[in-house]
Amino acid sequence: MKRRRALAWLLLLPLGYPLVRWVARLRSSQDSGWKHAVGALGSEYLAELKALTRALLPGVLSRQQTDAVALDFVRWLEGQNPRAELSHLGHKLRREDLATSRPGARRAAIDATNYVRQLEQLRTLTTPRRLPQLDRVEATLVLTSALQVSGARDIPAGPTGANLLLDLLSFYYRQPSTVDLFHGRRIGALQCRGLDGVDREPAPLAAGA
């Protein structure tokens, strides 16, 4: 509301309309950069993204399954609003962040261009070979080193845009299918169910599921 009121006042000034148009063009440029970055993740950097998921996710997953996670992550990014506040995306604030990160206290959006920049840095760490050419052990060592340098301590409750490696882990581990996999049963997390059958043990996953 305050933002709309400020724009209304700007329109009353002689330079108000040109300024508002400049802000609109700036936002359009930012959105264009966002779309370009997400497009690059799904094409130019897709091989590296798939290599990351293979090295980061549990070894029980097949290559086809980890590749599917990478593709799902790109599709999820394509559906995000680059100007949305993380609190509106279900981001869970830590207790120690409440004083400075209250909903509405600051705007923070997932920035796909940051992901591209981090992938470029990982490329330099594996030169002259590319990340997809490393075996699982070599890739794990590279990613572990990158996480240590970043000072990462825990996996966020949801992707935040700050660290691609942590966001891939967060994206995977918060999925209902991951809960099913780890328990070996069809838990069906996040599904809306009635009270019928709540006392029954979830059915086991089928072999190879």
N, CA, C and O of each residue as an XYZ file, in Angstrom:
836
protein
N       0.823     -1.197      0.000
C       0.000      0.000      0.000
C       0.867      1.261      0.000
O       0.594      2.210     -0.735
N       1.913      1.262      0.830
C       2.810      2.414      0.879
C       3.497      2.616     -0.466
O       3.720      3.746     -0.900
N       3.832      1.493     -1.122
C       4.505      1.595     -2.416
C       3.581      2.228     -3.445
O       4.011      3.077     -4.225
N       2.316      1.822     -3.454
C       1.357      2.401     -4.398
C       1.149      3.892     -4.134
O       1.046      4.690     -5.066
N       1.090      4.254     -2.858
C       0.911      5.662     -2.507
C       2.095      6.496     -2.974
O       1.927      7.618     -3.453
N       3.297      5.937     -2.831
C       4.494      6.660     -3.273
C       4.478      6.858     -4.781
O       4.835      7.931     -5.268
N       4.065      5.829     -5.531
C       3.986      5.947     -6.995
C       2.933      6.981     -7.394
O       3.119      7.730     -8.353
N       1.830      7.011     -6.652
C       0.792      7.997     -6.962
C       1.315      9.416     -6.780
O       1.022     10.292     -7.594
N       2.082      9.649     -5.726
C       2.677     10.972     -5.507
C       3.683     11.314     -6.596
O       3.768     12.462     -7.032
N       4.447     10.312     -7.036
C       5.441     10.553     -8.085
C       4.768     11.003     -9.379
O       5.289     11.856    -10.098
N       3.605     10.420     -9.665
C       2.899     10.784    -10.892
C       2.448     12.238    -10.889
O       2.234     12.826    -11.949
N       2.302     12.822     -9.696
C       1.886     14.215     -9.600
C       3.043     15.169     -9.865
O       2.821     16.348    -10.137
N       4.262     14.677     -9.791
C       5.432     15.519    -10.030
C       5.702     15.633    -11.524
O       5.302     14.750    -12.284
N       6.386     16.723    -11.976
C       6.689     16.892    -13.407
C       7.469     15.729    -13.993
O       7.235     15.330    -15.134
N       8.405     15.178    -13.208
C       9.227     14.065    -13.701
C       8.692     12.718    -13.248
O       9.341     11.690    -13.442
N       7.505     12.719    -12.644
C       6.973     11.488    -12.085
C       6.751     10.402    -13.119
O       7.186      9.265    -12.932
N       6.064     10.748    -14.229
C       5.742      9.739    -15.232
C       6.987      9.136    -15.865
O       7.072      7.913    -15.974
N       7.975      9.958    -16.296
C       9.206      9.362    -16.843
C       9.909      8.460    -15.842
O      10.475      7.437    -16.228
N       9.885      8.823    -14.551
C      10.539      8.021    -13.528
C       9.852      6.676    -13.366
O      10.505      5.639    -13.249
N       8.511      6.707    -13.360
C       7.763      5.463    -13.240
C       8.030      4.561    -14.442
O       8.157      3.346    -14.291
N       8.114      5.152    -15.636
C       8.417      4.359    -16.830
C       9.808      3.757    -16.744
O      10.025      2.625    -17.176
N      10.756      4.511    -16.184
C      12.126      4.008    -16.037
C      12.147      2.818    -15.080
O      12.846      1.835    -15.327
N      11.376      2.905    -13.977
C      11.298      1.793    -13.025
C      10.697      0.565    -13.705
O      11.152     -0.558    -13.483
N       9.679      0.779    -14.531
C       9.037     -0.330    -15.233
C      10.007     -0.999    -16.190
O      10.052     -2.226    -16.288
N      10.801     -0.167    -16.911
C      11.794     -0.741    -17.834
C      12.862     -1.512    -17.076
O      13.330     -2.552    -17.539
N      13.249     -1.000    -15.904
C      14.257     -1.681    -15.092
C      13.747     -3.046    -14.651
O      14.477     -4.035    -14.715
N      12.498     -3.100    -14.205
C      11.922     -4.376    -13.784
C      11.831     -5.346    -14.956
O      12.095     -6.540    -14.807
N      11.451     -4.819    -16.135
C      11.364     -5.662    -17.323
C      12.725     -6.240    -17.676
O      12.833     -7.404    -18.064
N      13.771     -5.415    -17.540
C      15.129     -5.888    -17.811
C      15.547     -6.965    -16.828
O      16.196     -7.940    -17.206
N      15.171     -6.790    -15.553
C      15.507     -7.789    -14.538
C      14.792     -9.104    -14.819
O      15.377    -10.178    -14.682
N      13.511     -9.014    -15.216
C      12.756    -10.217    -15.542
C      13.369    -10.936    -16.731
O      13.435    -12.165    -16.758
N      13.820    -10.157    -17.724
C      14.445    -10.740    -18.911
C      15.725    -11.481    -18.529
O      15.993    -12.573    -19.030
N      16.520    -10.872    -17.630
C      17.740    -11.524    -17.169
C      17.440    -12.797    -16.420
O      18.169    -13.783    -16.539
N      16.359    -12.783    -15.638
C      15.936    -13.972    -14.903
C      15.578    -15.108    -15.868
O      16.031    -16.241    -15.704
N      14.758    -14.788    -16.878
C      14.329    -15.806    -17.837
C      15.525    -16.368    -18.600
O      15.588    -17.567    -18.874
N      16.466    -15.502    -18.938
C      17.659    -15.963    -19.654
C      18.466    -16.927    -18.783
O      18.954    -17.946    -19.271
N      18.606    -16.606    -17.501
C      19.378    -17.446    -16.588
C      18.708    -18.809    -16.400
O      19.377    -19.842    -16.419
N      17.389    -18.805    -16.220
C      16.668    -20.070    -16.061
C      16.775    -20.894    -17.340
O      16.940    -22.113    -17.287
N      16.680    -20.222    -18.493
C      16.837    -20.922    -19.764
C      18.213    -21.545    -19.900
O      18.349    -22.647    -20.432
N      19.241    -20.842    -19.421
C      20.605    -21.368    -19.479
C      20.759    -22.594    -18.590
O      21.459    -23.540    -18.951
N      20.101    -22.582    -17.421
C      20.167    -23.750    -16.537
C      19.550    -24.977    -17.192
O      19.987    -26.102    -16.948
N      18.543    -24.764    -18.017
C      17.869    -25.883    -18.671
C      18.493    -26.287    -19.987
O      18.010    -27.217    -20.633
N      19.561    -25.611    -20.408
C      20.191    -25.950    -21.686
C      21.717    -25.975    -21.560
O      22.317    -27.047    -21.485
N      22.335    -24.806    -21.537
C      23.796    -24.709    -21.528
C      24.425    -25.354    -20.291
O      25.494    -25.958    -20.382
N      23.772    -25.228    -19.147
C      24.333    -25.744    -17.891
C      23.613    -26.992    -17.389
O      23.841    -27.419    -16.257
N      22.749    -27.583    -18.214
C      21.953    -28.722    -17.751
C      22.827    -29.925    -17.411
O      22.550    -30.632    -16.442
N      23.877    -30.166    -18.192
C      24.757    -31.300    -17.909
C      25.423    -31.145    -16.547
O      25.536    -32.111    -15.792
N      25.870    -29.909    -16.229
C      26.470    -29.666    -14.922
C      25.436    -29.816    -13.803
O      25.744    -30.344    -12.735
N      24.211    -29.349    -14.052
C      23.163    -29.443    -13.037
C      22.843    -30.910    -12.740
O      22.648    -31.284    -11.584
N      22.791    -31.728    -13.775
C      22.541    -33.152    -13.571
C      23.692    -33.810    -12.823
O      23.476    -34.688    -11.987
N      24.919    -33.383    -13.125
C      26.081    -33.926    -12.414
C      26.035    -33.563    -10.934
O      26.430    -34.361    -10.084
N      25.553    -32.357    -10.626
C      25.420    -31.938     -9.232
C      24.438    -32.833     -8.486
O      24.723    -33.285     -7.377
N      23.292    -33.087     -9.089
C      22.283    -33.908     -8.416
C      22.789    -35.336     -8.214
O      22.497    -35.953     -7.190
N      23.547    -35.871     -9.182
C      24.086    -37.229     -9.026
C      25.046    -37.301     -7.852
O      25.058    -38.292     -7.122
N      25.857    -36.255     -7.658
C      26.845    -36.255     -6.581
C      26.225    -35.913     -5.226
O      26.696    -36.387     -4.192
N      25.175    -35.097     -5.226
C      24.601    -34.621     -3.972
C      23.577    -35.576     -3.374
O      23.512    -35.734     -2.155
N      22.782    -36.210     -4.222
C      21.654    -36.993     -3.727
C      22.087    -38.408     -3.336
O      23.158    -38.859     -3.740
N      21.260    -39.111     -2.553
C      21.622    -40.452     -2.082
C      21.997    -41.399     -3.215
O      21.397    -41.374     -4.289
N      23.004    -42.236     -2.955
C      23.490    -43.161     -3.979
C      22.491    -44.222     -4.375
O      22.667    -44.884     -5.398
N      21.416    -44.402     -3.565
C      20.409    -45.403     -3.900
C      19.607    -44.995     -5.134
O      18.961    -45.835     -5.761
N      19.647    -43.713     -5.481
C      18.910    -43.233     -6.657
C      19.675    -43.566     -7.927
O      20.904    -43.507     -7.966
N      18.932    -43.914     -8.956
C      19.542    -44.176    -10.255
C      19.869    -42.869    -10.954
O      19.414    -41.802    -10.542
N      20.657    -42.957    -12.012
C      20.991    -41.750    -12.781
C      19.737    -41.133    -13.375
O      19.604    -39.910    -13.432
N      18.822    -41.977    -13.814
C      17.569    -41.467    -14.384
C      16.786    -40.671    -13.334
O      16.189    -39.642    -13.651
N      16.792    -41.144    -12.095
C      16.059    -40.451    -11.026
C      16.710    -39.120    -10.664
O      16.012    -38.123    -10.481
N      18.040    -39.091    -10.558
C      18.709    -37.826    -10.212
C      18.600    -36.814    -11.347
O      18.466    -35.615    -11.105
N      18.658    -37.300    -12.586
C      18.472    -36.395    -13.725
C      17.075    -35.794    -13.715
O      16.887    -34.630    -14.069
N      16.088    -36.601    -13.303
C      14.712    -36.106    -13.241
C      14.584    -35.011    -12.189
O      13.814    -34.069    -12.380
N      15.322    -35.113    -11.080
C      15.293    -34.075    -10.051
C      15.837    -32.768    -10.610
O      15.276    -31.701    -10.359
N      16.936    -32.848    -11.372
C      17.511    -31.644    -11.975
C      16.507    -30.970    -12.914
O      16.361    -29.748    -12.893
N      15.826    -31.754    -13.725
C      14.842    -31.194    -14.653
C      13.644    -30.606    -13.898
O      13.122    -29.556    -14.275
N      13.217    -31.286    -12.838
C      12.112    -30.767    -12.028
C      12.493    -29.442    -11.377
O      11.661    -28.543    -11.257
N      13.748    -29.323    -10.959
C      14.219    -28.093    -10.334
C      14.147    -26.924    -11.319
O      13.735    -25.824    -10.950
N      14.547    -27.162    -12.564
C      14.484    -26.115    -13.587
C      13.031    -25.737    -13.862
O      12.704    -24.556    -13.976
N      12.164    -26.739    -13.967
C      10.749    -26.447    -14.212
C      10.145    -25.669    -13.046
O       9.321    -24.777    -13.250
N      10.552    -26.006    -11.830
C      10.056    -25.275    -10.659
C      10.511    -23.816    -10.712
O       9.733    -22.916    -10.394
N      11.746    -23.576    -11.105
C      12.249    -22.213    -11.225
C      11.477    -21.428    -12.280
O      11.196    -20.242    -12.104
N      11.139    -22.097    -13.375
C      10.407    -21.426    -14.447
C       9.053    -20.905    -13.962
O       8.525    -19.936    -14.506
N       8.501    -21.548    -12.944
C       7.197    -21.138    -12.438
C       7.249    -20.100    -11.337
O       6.207    -19.682    -10.831
N       8.468    -19.668    -10.949
C       8.591    -18.705     -9.855
C       8.489    -17.266    -10.362
O       8.807    -16.967    -11.513
N       8.039    -16.394     -9.472
C       8.012    -14.962     -9.746
C       9.329    -14.373     -9.258
O       9.590    -14.396     -8.055
N      10.177    -13.841    -10.156
C      11.497    -13.360     -9.731
C      11.453    -12.199     -8.752
O      12.469    -11.872     -8.138
N      10.274    -11.559     -8.593
C      10.178    -10.432     -7.658
C       9.416    -10.800     -6.384
O       9.124     -9.936     -5.557
N       9.097    -12.089     -6.234
C       8.339    -12.502     -5.055
C       9.219    -12.528     -3.817
O      10.421    -12.780     -3.897
N       8.609    -12.267     -2.681
C       9.330    -12.378     -1.417
C       9.370    -13.845     -1.010
O       8.408    -14.584     -1.217
N      10.491    -14.259     -0.429
C      10.629    -15.648     -0.030
C       9.576    -16.059      0.985
O       9.159    -17.217      1.004
N       9.141    -15.136      1.824
C       8.129    -15.473      2.821
C       6.823    -15.883      2.148
O       6.022    -16.609      2.739
N       6.603    -15.425      0.921
C       5.400    -15.804      0.186
C       5.581    -17.118     -0.549
O       4.627    -17.641     -1.124
N       6.794    -17.660     -0.541
C       7.058    -18.953     -1.175
C       7.155    -20.045     -0.118
O       7.606    -21.152     -0.413
N       6.744    -19.750      1.091
C       6.787    -20.754      2.131
C       8.128    -20.860      2.816
O       8.405    -21.864      3.472
N       8.971    -19.846      2.680
C      10.286    -19.885      3.318
C      10.128    -19.806      4.829
O       9.457    -18.911      5.344
N      10.746    -20.738      5.533
C      10.642    -20.785      6.988
C      11.809    -20.048      7.619
O      12.962    -20.443      7.447
N      11.517    -18.978      8.349
C      12.562    -18.190      8.972
C      13.077    -18.882     10.228
O      12.300    -19.417     11.018
N      14.399    -18.864     10.404
C      14.985    -19.407     11.615
C      14.766    -18.431     12.777
O      14.603    -17.228     12.571
N      14.767    -18.964     13.983
C      14.499    -18.129     15.152
C      15.480    -16.961     15.234
O      15.090    -15.840     15.560
N      16.775    -17.232     14.933
C      17.770    -16.175     15.051
C      17.636    -15.118     13.958
O      18.254    -14.057     14.044
N      16.825    -15.403     12.918
C      16.637    -14.435     11.836
C      15.396    -13.565     12.026
O      15.195    -12.606     11.281
N      14.575    -13.886     13.001
C      13.287    -13.204     13.130
C      13.427    -11.700     13.350
O      12.586    -10.922     12.899
N      14.493    -11.292     14.043
C      14.646     -9.871     14.367
C      14.891     -9.028     13.126
O      14.467     -7.874     13.066
N      15.572     -9.594     12.136
C      15.937     -8.816     10.950
C      15.224     -9.279      9.694
O      15.252     -8.573      8.686
N      14.591    -10.434      9.717
C      14.002    -10.996      8.501
C      12.511    -11.257      8.644
O      11.996    -12.242      8.117
N      11.819    -10.377      9.355
C      10.374    -10.525      9.473
C       9.737    -10.385      8.096
O      10.233     -9.618      7.270
N       8.649    -11.106      7.827
C       7.968    -10.958      6.538
C       7.679     -9.496      6.234
O       7.045     -8.809      7.035
N       8.136     -9.018      5.093
C       7.938     -7.630      4.712
C       9.068     -6.723      5.147
O       9.114     -5.568      4.723
N       9.996     -7.208      5.988
C      11.099     -6.354      6.447
C      12.087     -6.091      5.314
O      12.704     -5.027      5.255
N      12.230     -7.043      4.434
C      13.120     -6.839      3.286
C      12.658     -7.764      2.169
O      12.032     -8.794      2.415
N      12.971     -7.385      0.959
C      12.602     -8.218     -0.187
C      13.799     -9.054     -0.586
O      14.913     -8.547     -0.713
N      13.560    -10.332     -0.782
C      14.621    -11.234     -1.224
C      13.992    -12.246     -2.168
O      13.023    -12.914     -1.809
N      14.527    -12.361     -3.347
C      13.966    -13.273     -4.338
C      15.023    -14.262     -4.785
O      16.216    -13.958     -4.778
N      14.580    -15.442     -5.170
C      15.490    -16.444     -5.698
C      16.040    -15.930     -7.021
O      15.278    -15.608     -7.932
N      17.348    -15.854     -7.126
C      18.007    -15.261     -8.286
C      18.713    -16.350     -9.093
O      19.762    -16.849     -8.688
N      18.136    -16.712    -10.229
C      18.722    -17.764    -11.049
C      20.081    -17.353    -11.612
O      20.917    -18.209    -11.903
N      20.303    -16.045    -11.767
C      21.614    -15.598    -12.265
C      22.711    -15.948    -11.267
O      23.858    -16.173    -11.654
N      22.364    -15.993     -9.985
C      23.321    -16.396     -8.963
C      23.700    -17.863     -9.142
O      24.857    -18.234     -8.942
N      22.740    -18.693     -9.512
C      23.018    -20.101     -9.773
C      23.996    -20.262    -10.936
O      24.933    -21.058    -10.871
N      23.766    -19.502    -11.987
C      24.655    -19.578    -13.155
C      26.073    -19.172    -12.767
O      27.044    -19.808    -13.176
N      26.183    -18.115    -11.981
C      27.499    -17.659    -11.524
C      28.214    -18.751    -10.704
O      29.421    -18.948    -10.843
N      27.470    -19.441     -9.871
C      28.063    -20.496     -9.054
C      28.490    -21.692     -9.908
O      29.510    -22.323     -9.632
N      27.713    -21.997    -10.935
C      28.102    -23.077    -11.845
C      29.380    -22.727    -12.602
O      30.223    -23.592    -12.839
N      29.517    -21.468    -12.976
C      30.743    -21.026    -13.625
C      31.946    -21.199    -12.687
O      33.021    -21.604    -13.128
N      31.768    -20.897    -11.412
C      32.847    -21.074    -10.438
C      33.207    -22.548    -10.290
O      34.385    -22.887    -10.174
N      32.205    -23.426    -10.292
C      32.470    -24.858    -10.202
C      33.209    -25.354    -11.445
O      34.034    -26.264    -11.363
N      32.909    -24.756    -12.579
C      33.631    -25.130    -13.805
C      35.117    -24.849    -13.674
O      35.941    -25.635    -14.142
N      35.469    -23.736    -13.042
C      36.882    -23.400    -12.881
C      37.575    -24.371    -11.923
O      38.775    -24.617    -12.046
N      36.821    -24.921    -10.973
C      37.413    -25.853    -10.015
C      37.736    -27.201    -10.636
O      38.598    -27.919    -10.130
N      37.066    -27.557    -11.717
C      37.271    -28.873    -12.331
C      38.075    -28.802    -13.629
O      38.296    -29.829    -14.271
N      38.510    -27.617    -14.021
C      39.295    -27.462    -15.249
C      40.577    -28.286    -15.141
O      41.186    -28.309    -14.071
N      41.018    -28.972    -16.223
C      40.507    -28.897    -17.601
C      39.309    -29.794    -17.880
O      38.700    -29.680    -18.944
N      38.952    -30.687    -16.952
C      37.782    -31.528    -17.179
C      36.510    -30.790    -16.780
O      36.541    -29.816    -16.027
N      35.408    -31.276    -17.300
C      34.120    -30.710    -16.941
C      33.512    -31.535    -15.815
O      33.845    -32.707    -15.639
N      32.616    -30.910    -15.054
C      32.000    -31.569    -13.915
C      31.332    -32.899    -14.284
O      31.472    -33.865    -13.533
N      30.607    -32.986    -15.420
C      29.979    -34.266    -15.773
C      30.994    -35.381    -16.052
O      30.628    -36.557    -16.052
N      32.250    -35.031    -16.288
C      33.270    -36.034    -16.587
C      33.895    -36.632    -15.329
O      34.631    -37.614    -15.421
N      33.619    -36.062    -14.163
C      34.169    -36.571    -12.913
C      33.349    -37.766    -12.427
O      32.142    -37.838    -12.654
N      34.029    -38.706    -11.750
C      33.254    -39.778    -11.144
C      32.612    -39.263     -9.858
O      32.848    -38.126     -9.450
N      31.807    -40.102     -9.230
C      31.026    -39.645     -8.075
C      31.918    -39.188     -6.923
O      31.626    -38.186     -6.271
N      33.003    -39.918     -6.673
C      33.904    -39.568     -5.571
C      34.575    -38.220     -5.837
O      34.630    -37.368     -4.951
N      35.085    -38.027     -7.055
C      35.749    -36.765     -7.395
C      34.778    -35.595     -7.307
O      35.116    -34.538     -6.774
N      33.568    -35.789     -7.834
C      32.571    -34.715     -7.799
C      32.172    -34.380     -6.367
O      31.980    -33.213     -6.025
N      32.047    -35.415     -5.528
C      31.676    -35.189     -4.130
C      32.738    -34.368     -3.408
O      32.405    -33.490     -2.611
N      34.014    -34.643     -3.677
C      35.100    -33.886     -3.063
C      35.050    -32.415     -3.473
O      35.246    -31.528     -2.643
N      34.790    -32.163     -4.745
C      34.711    -30.788     -5.246
C      33.550    -30.048     -4.587
O      33.703    -28.903     -4.161
N      32.388    -30.701     -4.501
C      31.215    -30.048     -3.947
C      31.338    -29.858     -2.434
O      30.884    -28.850     -1.892
N      31.948    -30.823     -1.761
C      32.168    -30.679     -0.318
C      33.072    -29.488     -0.035
O      32.831    -28.722      0.899
N      34.122    -29.335     -0.850
C      35.023    -28.198     -0.699
C      34.285    -26.885     -0.942
O      34.490    -25.912     -0.216
N      33.427    -26.857     -1.961
C      32.670    -25.640     -2.282
C      31.721    -25.269     -1.138
O      31.552    -24.090     -0.828
N      31.107    -26.267     -0.520
C      30.205    -25.998      0.598
C      30.968    -25.478      1.815
O      30.490    -24.591      2.522
N      32.152    -26.032      2.054
C      32.958    -25.562      3.181
C      33.391    -24.114      2.982
O      33.372    -23.321      3.922
N      33.779    -23.775      1.764
C      34.193    -22.399      1.470
C      33.033    -21.426      1.652
O      33.230    -20.297      2.101
N      31.828    -21.864      1.305
C      30.654    -20.994      1.415
C      30.200    -20.814      2.861
O      29.382    -19.942      3.152
N      30.733    -21.641      3.773
C      30.322    -21.552      5.174
C      28.972    -22.179      5.450
O      28.350    -21.887      6.471
N      28.505    -23.046      4.546
C      27.199    -23.683      4.722
C      27.183    -24.549      5.978
O      28.138    -25.274      6.257
N      26.085    -24.465      6.733
C      25.958    -25.221      7.978
C      24.770    -26.186      7.964
O      24.842    -27.266      8.552
N      23.691    -25.806      7.304
C      22.529    -26.690      7.280
C      21.745    -26.479      5.993
O      21.929    -25.491      5.282
N      20.874    -27.429      5.715
C      20.025    -27.359      4.527
C      18.799    -26.515      4.860
O      18.100    -26.811      5.829
N      18.522    -25.471      4.078
C      17.360    -24.617      4.378
C      16.048    -25.369      4.197
O      15.997    -26.409      3.539
N      14.997    -24.830      4.787
C      13.679    -25.459      4.688
C      13.143    -25.436      3.263
O      12.294    -26.250      2.900
N      13.636    -24.510      2.464
C      13.250    -24.403      1.065
C      14.317    -23.633      0.322
O      15.107    -22.929      0.951
N      14.371    -23.741     -1.007
C      15.368    -22.989     -1.770
C      15.309    -21.499     -1.464
O      14.227    -20.916     -1.391
N      16.470    -20.888     -1.285
C      16.542    -19.463     -0.946
C      17.219    -18.629     -2.026
O      17.129    -17.402     -1.998
N      17.893    -19.270     -2.975
C      18.597    -18.532     -4.016
C      20.019    -18.183     -3.663
O      20.745    -17.637     -4.495
N      20.446    -18.488     -2.426
C      21.795    -18.113     -1.998
C      22.851    -19.115     -2.439
O      23.952    -18.722     -2.826
N      22.531    -20.405     -2.385
C      23.525    -21.431     -2.691
C      22.859    -22.544     -3.490
O      21.927    -23.187     -3.007
N      23.332    -22.769     -4.702
C      22.719    -23.748     -5.587
C      22.764    -25.151     -4.991
O      21.787    -25.893     -5.091
N      23.880    -25.525     -4.375
C      24.019    -26.872     -3.828
C      23.002    -27.108     -2.712
O      22.321    -28.133     -2.694
N      22.905    -26.167     -1.791
C      21.947    -26.295     -0.693
C      20.507    -26.268     -1.208
O      19.639    -26.970     -0.687
N      20.265    -25.457     -2.228
C      18.900    -25.352     -2.752
C      18.485    -26.635     -3.468
O      17.320    -27.028     -3.400
N      19.419    -27.290     -4.150
C      19.102    -28.575     -4.779
C      18.760    -29.613     -3.719
O      17.812    -30.382     -3.876
N      19.538    -29.633     -2.637
C      19.267    -30.562     -1.537
C      17.914    -30.264     -0.900
O      17.128    -31.174     -0.640
N      17.651    -28.990     -0.652
C      16.386    -28.589     -0.043
C      15.215    -28.948     -0.950
O      14.193    -29.452     -0.484
N      15.364    -28.690     -2.235
C      14.302    -28.991     -3.203
C      13.969    -30.478     -3.191
O      12.800    -30.858     -3.248
N      14.999    -31.314     -3.117
C      14.772    -32.764     -3.148
C      14.184    -33.286     -1.843
O      13.215    -34.044     -1.864
N      14.758    -32.890     -0.704
C      14.375    -33.489      0.562
C      13.005    -33.039      1.059
O      12.446    -33.678      1.950
N      12.453    -31.972      0.516
C      11.133    -31.547      0.972
C      10.016    -32.148      0.118
O       8.845    -31.846      0.348
N      10.351    -32.997     -0.866
C       9.343    -33.604     -1.719
C       8.698    -34.801     -1.020
O       9.393    -35.576     -0.364
N       7.382    -34.961     -1.150
C       6.706    -36.114     -0.538
C       7.284    -37.452     -1.001
O       7.340    -38.398     -0.215
N       7.711    -37.547     -2.250
C       8.264    -38.807     -2.753
C       9.546    -39.184     -2.032
O       9.862    -40.367     -1.905
N      10.295    -38.182     -1.555
C      11.518    -38.454     -0.808
C      11.189    -39.055      0.556
O      11.873    -39.970      1.014
N      10.149    -38.546      1.202
C       9.701    -39.111      2.480
C       9.319    -40.576      2.293
O       9.670    -41.423      3.115
N       8.598    -40.875      1.210
C       8.206    -42.248      0.915
C       9.442    -43.138      0.738
O       9.499    -44.252      1.259
N      10.416    -42.631      0.003
C      11.615    -43.419     -0.295
C      12.370    -43.789      0.974
O      12.767    -44.940      1.154
N      12.568    -42.810      1.856
C      13.353    -43.053      3.058
C      12.649    -43.982      4.039
O      13.303    -44.721      4.775
N      11.307    -43.947      4.055
C      10.559    -44.837      4.952
C      10.213    -46.164      4.287
O       9.821    -47.122      4.954
N      10.361    -46.210      2.964
C      10.014    -47.438      2.260
C       8.524    -47.692      2.216
O       8.090    -48.818      1.971
N       7.739    -46.662      2.449
C       6.285    -46.804      2.474
C       5.617    -45.582      1.834
O       6.214    -44.512      1.714
N       4.382    -45.776      1.437
C       3.634    -44.688      0.787
C       3.022    -43.788      1.863
O       1.847    -43.919      2.206
N       3.845    -42.870      2.388
C       3.402    -41.961      3.440
C       2.407    -40.936      2.892
O       1.406    -40.620      3.535
N       2.699    -40.425      1.697
C       1.803    -39.436      1.087
C       1.828    -38.110      1.810
O       0.779    -37.512      2.048
N       3.029    -37.635      2.169
C       3.155    -36.360      2.873
C       2.539    -35.230      2.051
O       2.597    -35.236      0.821
N       1.951    -34.264      2.747
C       1.340    -33.063      2.165
C       0.027    -33.345      1.437
O      -0.547    -32.437      0.836
N      -0.462    -34.591      1.481
C      -1.744    -34.887      0.847
C      -2.879    -34.575      1.805
O      -2.751    -34.747      3.017
N      -3.983    -34.118      1.254
C      -5.171    -33.838      2.065
C      -5.988    -35.126      2.186
O      -6.525    -35.627      1.198
N      -6.074    -35.655      3.412
C      -6.795    -36.909      3.623
C      -7.814    -36.739      4.755
O      -7.693    -35.851      5.600
N      -8.788    -37.592      4.743
C      -9.752    -37.627      5.827
C      -9.228    -38.464      6.979
O      -8.064    -38.865      6.983
N     -10.085    -38.727      7.955
C      -9.677    -39.493      9.131
C      -9.771    -40.998      8.916
O      -9.247    -41.776      9.713
N     -10.434    -41.403      7.852
C     -10.575    -42.844      7.591
C      -9.203    -43.461      7.320
O      -8.466    -43.000      6.449
N      -8.879    -44.483      8.058
C      -7.651    -45.221      7.813
C      -6.413    -44.650      8.442
O      -5.312    -45.121      8.155
N      -6.550    -43.628      9.313
C      -5.357    -43.017      9.910
C      -4.640    -43.992     10.846
O      -3.463    -43.810     11.155
N      -5.354    -45.022     11.293
C      -4.748    -45.984     12.212
C      -4.038    -47.120     11.481
O      -3.415    -47.980     12.103
N      -4.141    -47.110     10.149
C      -3.498    -48.171      9.371
C      -2.073    -47.781      8.997
O      -1.799    -46.611      8.729
N      -1.183    -48.737      8.979
C       0.207    -48.498      8.587
C       0.270    -48.283      7.095
O      -0.354    -49.025      6.337
N       1.034    -47.250      6.644
C       1.135    -47.004      5.192
C       1.641    -48.231      4.451
O       2.463    -48.988      4.968
N       1.152    -48.417      3.255
C       1.538    -49.575      2.448
C       3.000    -49.449      2.020
O       3.477    -48.347      1.752
N       3.710    -50.578      1.955
C       5.115    -50.523      1.515
C       5.223    -50.140      0.048
O       4.310    -50.387     -0.739
N       6.338    -49.541     -0.306
C       6.588    -49.205     -1.710
C       6.802    -50.481     -2.509
O       7.349    -51.460     -2.003
N       6.374    -50.459     -3.737
C       6.617    -51.603     -4.603
C       8.094    -51.721     -4.905
O       8.807    -50.717     -4.899
N       8.561    -52.908     -5.164
C       9.964    -53.134     -5.484
C      10.366    -52.296     -6.689
O       9.688    -52.301     -7.716
N      11.492    -51.567     -6.551
C      11.995    -50.745     -7.647
C      11.344    -49.388     -7.745
O      11.666    -48.614     -8.647
N      10.424    -49.077     -6.826
C       9.732    -47.781     -6.871
C      10.699    -46.678     -6.455
O      10.323    -45.507     -6.423
